[in-house]
Amino acid sequence: MVFGGVPIRRRGGLGFLQGIRRRESTPEERFLASLSLQGKTVYDVGGYIGLVTVFFARKVGETGRVIVFEPLPEHCRLIEQHLRLNGVTGVRVMNMGVGDRASSLAMAVRRGASATASLENRIREQILSEPGARRVEVMVDTLDHIIETHVLPEPDFIKLDVEGYEYQALLGMEQTMSRYGPDLFIEIHGKDPAHKRQNIRRIVDLLRQRNYAIHHVETSQEVSSANAEVAAEGHIFCVPN
């Protein structure tokens, strides 16, 4: 596959190696491809199977760093596999989720759609009501504490894709935001449209309190508390003022 102009080799559903498949790029890919990340430290929070992690590793180059956080052990194994397939070295894989406290939490995983696995209460209940869904206990900690205890380099850029757990993750990185002022790229999720609107409103309020300017990637609009719901679908890019 190609993500953001970067060719990425991946395994197929049965473990077979797939060649490079080209497809139309998304607004997310085009925006990420436009960023200058050379030599920077990127935190990929919610790594899934590591394809975007490979993209970041290519973007930061030999002088940059990528640290990927993923709570599901099965996904971490696939991240490491995709790093090897693409000849990527130097990426640190952290088998843990990012939230607002240190704990062991139940993550709900859909049958055949583990990309949507979630820690968020309402989404978790929805998934667990579906046939074949399963519950997996995973370790979660605040990013502030993870950085301190694992002596991680300060982040320049944080990608956050955590299936509805965005607000909790941001609460757990308030010291990181105030100390280092990383740029943030956040995908907005929710159980349904009303939940997404509620989610983006409190995310915007929190980030505005931390003096971040917020840009909605899909519509190119600047986002404030007054028009937060414009960003209930898609991605926001946030930079400290």
ROGU-24974 format. One record per residue: y, z, x of N, C-alpha, C, O in turn. Coordinates in steps of 0.2 Angstrom, whole numbers, plus 5000, padded with zeros to 4 digits. Last residue first. Layout:
% residues N
YZXYZXYZXYZX
...
//
This chain:
% residues 241
514051055000514751035000515051065007515651055008
512450995003512851045003513651025003513750975007
511650874991511950894998512450944998512750954993
510250804983510750864983510950874990510550874995
509650694971509750704978510350754979510950744976
508450694959509050714961509150714968508650744971
507450584948507550624954508250634955508750604953
506750584931506850554938506950594943506650654944
507650654918507050604920507250584927507850564928
508750734917508150764915507550714917506950744917
510050694921509550694926508850724924508450744928
510750714910510650644912510150634917509850584918
510950844908510350814905510250744907509750714905
512150884915511550894918510950854915510450834919
513450884912513050824910512350824913512050774915
513951004915514250974909513750914907513650904901
513551034928513251074923513451044916513051054911
513350874935513650934935513350974929512950954926
513050734945512850774940513150844941513250874946
513450564947513550634949513450674944513650664938
512350424945512850474942512850534946512350564948
511350334947511850344952512450384950513050374952
510150334940510750304937511350304941511950284939
509150384949509050324945509650294941509650234940
509750494956509550434959509450374955509750324957
511150594953510550564950510350494953510750454952
511650714964511750644963511050624959510550644962
512650854967512050834965512150754962512650744959
513150974980513350914976512750884974512250874978
513051144981512751084982513051034977513151044971
513351284980513851234982513551174985513751144990
512551364973512451364980512851314984512751294989
512851344960513051404963512951414970513351444974
512251214959513051214959513251284962513751294966
510951254959511151224965511951214965512251224971
510951324947510751364953511051324959511351354963
511251224938511651284938511551324945512051344948
510151134940510851114942511351174942511751174947
509151214935509151184942509851164944510051184950
509451224922509451284926509451264933509651304938
509451084918510051124917510051184921510551204925
508151044920508651024924509251064923509651064928
507351124911507251134918507851104922508051144926
507851084898507951154900507851164908508251194911
507350944899508150964899508251034901508751044904
506050974900506350934906507150954905507450964911
505751024887505651064893506051034899506251074903
506050914880506450974879506451014885506851044887
505050814884505750804885506250864885506650874888
503750924891503950874886504750864888505050894892
503450994903502950984898503150924893502650884891
504250924918504250964912503650954907503350894908
505150874932504550874928504650924922505150964922
506050784945506150834939505550824934505350764933
506050794962505850754956505750804950505550864951
507350804974506950834969506750794964507150764961
507950824990507750774985507150794981506650814983
509250894999508650904994508550844990509050814988
509750945015509850895010509150905005508650925008
510051115020509651055020509851015014509951035009
510751235025511051185021510651115021510951065023
510351355032510251285035510651225032510751175035
510751465024510751465032510751395035511151385040
510651425011511251455013511351455021511851445024
509351375010509851335008510551365011510951325014
508551495014508551425018509151385016509451355021
508851585004509151595011509051535015509551525019
508251514994508951524993509251545000509751515002
506951484991507251454997507951464997508351425000
506451524979506151554985506451524991506151534997
507151454969507351524970507051554976507351604979
506451334971507151334973507351414974507751434979
505251364965505251344972505951354975506051374981
505751384952505451434955505451424963505551474967
506151254949506651304949506351364953506751394957
504951174950505551164954505951224955506251244960
503751164944503851224947504551224952504551264956
503551034939503751084934503951154937504251194934
502850974951502650964944502851024940502451064937
503450964963502951024962502851024955502651084952
504250904975503850874970503350914968502750914970
505550894986505250944982504850904976505250874972
505950875003505750834997505350884993504850914995
507250915013506750945009506550905003507050894999
507950915029507850875023507250905019506750915023
508050995039508650955038508550925031509150915028
507451165042507351095039508051065038508551095037
507051235058507451235052507451165049507451115052
505251265061505951235063506351235057506051215051
504351415058504451345057505151325059505651365059
503651535059504151515064504251445064504151405069
502951595049502551545053503051515058502851465062
503851685044503151715046502851655051502451675055
504951605041505051665045504351685048504251695054
504451515032504851495038504851545043504751535049
503951595022503551545026503851525032503551525038
505051655016504651695020504151655024503951675030
505751535011506051585016505651625020505651635026
504851495002504951455008505251495013505151485019
503651614996504351584996504451545002504151565008
501951554992502451604995503151574994503151514993
500251554986500951534985501451584989501251644989
498651494985499151534988499851504988499951454989
497651464970497951444976498451494979498651534975
496251434960496751494963496951464970496651444974
496151324947496051334954496551384957497151374956
495351264933495851314936495651324943495051344944
495251104925494951164929495551204931496151174932
494750994911495251024916494951084919494551114917
493950944902493750934909494250964914494150954920
495150914889494450914891494350904899494650864902
496551024889496250964889495550964892495351004896
497151144891496851134884496551064884496251054879
497651144904496951184903496751174896496151184895
498851074902498251044905497651074904497151044903
499551174894499451104892498851074895498451044892
499651274904499251284897499151224894498551214891
500351214914499751234915499351244909498751224908
501651194907501251134909500451154910500051124909
501951334906501851284900501451224901501051204897
501951384920501551414914501451364908500851354906
501651284934502151304929501751324923501351294920
500751234943500851304943501251324937501251384935
499751084941500451114940500251194940499751214938
499350914944499150984945499751024945500251014948
499450774945499850814940499750884940499950924935
498550724953499250724955499650764951500250784953
497250724947497450784951498250784953498450834956
496550664937497350654938497550714941498050754939
495250684934495450624936496150604937496350554938
495650824925495150784927495350714928495650684924
497050924931496750874926496150844929496150824935
497251094935497051024938496750984932496250994930
498251224937497851184932497851114935498351084937
498151364947498451304946497951264942497351264943
498551534948498151484945498451424944498951414941
499051614963499151594956498651544954498351504958
499351744973498851704972498951684965498951724960
501051764981500451784977499951734977500051674979
502751784984502051784987501551804983501551864980
503851694974503651754977502951744980502651684979
504251574970504851624970504551694973504951744973
503551444980503751474974504251524975504551524980
502451324986503051354987503351374980503351344976
500651334992501251314987501851354989501851404993
499751285006500051335002500551304998500851254999
499251235020498851235013499151295009498851345009
500251125029500251195027499851195020500151175015
500151025043499951035036499851105034499451145037
501250945053500951005052500751015044501251005040
501150795063501350825056500950895055500350895056
500650745075501250795075501450815068501950855068
500250575071500050645074500750685074501250655072
499450445063500050485063499850555066499350585064
498650335060498750355067499350395068499750395073
498150325047498850285049499050305056499550285058
497050405047496950325045497650295048497550235050
497650525049497250495054497150425053497250385058
498350545037498650545043498250515049498550475053
497250545028497750485028498150485034498350435037
496650665031496250595032496750545032496650495037
497650755028497350745035497050685036497050655042
497650735014498250725018498050715026498250665029
496350765011496550695010497150685014497250625017
496450905013495950865017496150795016496050755021
497350935004497550945011497050905015497250875020
496750914992497250874994497450875001497550825004
495851024992495550954992496050904994495950854997
496651134992496351124998496051054998496051015003
498251134985497551124984497251104990497351054993
499651154990499151214988498451194987498051234989
500551095003500151074998499651124996499251145000
501851035013501551095010501151075004501451035000
502150975029501950955022501651025019501151055023
503350935041502950985039502750975031503250975027
503850835054503650835047503250895046502750895049
505150795065504650835063504550825056504950825052
505650675078505750715072505150755071504650745074
505450585088505850645090505950695084506250745084
504750485083504450525088504850585090504550635092
505250465066505150445073504850495077504650555075
505550485053505850535057505750505065506150535069
504850375046505550385046505850425051506350415054
503450415048503750345051504450355052504750325056
503450525041503250535048503550465052503750475057
503750485028504150525032504050525039504550525043
502550405026503150375026503650415030504050395034
501550515026501550465031502250425032502450405037
502050585015502050615021502050565027502450575032
501650495005502350495006502450535013502950525016
500250515006500550445007501250455009501550415013
499650645004499950625010500250555011500450545017
499250684992498650664996498950635003498650605007
500350814989499850774986499250754991498950794994
501350894994501150834998500650784994500650724996
502450984991502050954986501850884989502050834987
503750955002503451004998503150974992503450954987
504050915017503750875011503350925007502750945008
505350935027504850975023504650935017505050915013
505850865042505750855035505250895032504750905036
507050855054506450895052506450885044506850905041
507550695063507650755058506950795057506450765058
507450575069507550635073507550705069507650755072
507950485056507750485063507950545066508450565066
508450465043508050535044507750535052507450575054
509450405032509350405040509050475041509350525041
508950315018509150375021509050375029508550345031
508350215011509050205013509250265017509850255021
507150255007507150205013507850205015507950185021
507450334996507250365002507250315008507350345014
507850224987508350274990508150314996508450325001
506650154986507250124989507750174991508050164996
505850254980505750224986506350194990506450204996
506550274968506450324972506250304979506550324984
506550144962507150174964507050234969507450244973
505050064969505450104964506050124966506250124972
504549894973504749964975505049994969505349964965
503149804968503849814967504049884969503749934966
501849794981502049794974502849804974503149814979
500549754992501249754991501349754983501049724979
499349845001499449804994500249814993500549864993
498249845014498949845012499149805006499049745006
496649895010497149865014497849875011497949915007
495750045009496049995006496549965011496849995015
494150115012494750105015495050045011494749985011
493350215000493350155004494050145006494550155003
493250324991493250334998493250275003493250285009
493350284979492650294981492650314988492050314991
494750254978494450304973493750324975493550384974
495150214995495150204988494750264984494650314987
496350275007495650275004495750254997496150284993
497650185015497450235011496650225009496450165009
499050145025498350135024498050195020498250245022
500650075022500250135023499550125021499450095016
502150015028501449995026501050065027501150095033
503750045021503250065026502550055024502350075019
504550015010504549975016504049985021504049945026
504250125001504950125005504950075011505350085015
502550095004503050135001503750135005503750155011
501249995001501849995005502350045001502450034995
499450005004500050005000500650005004500650015010
//
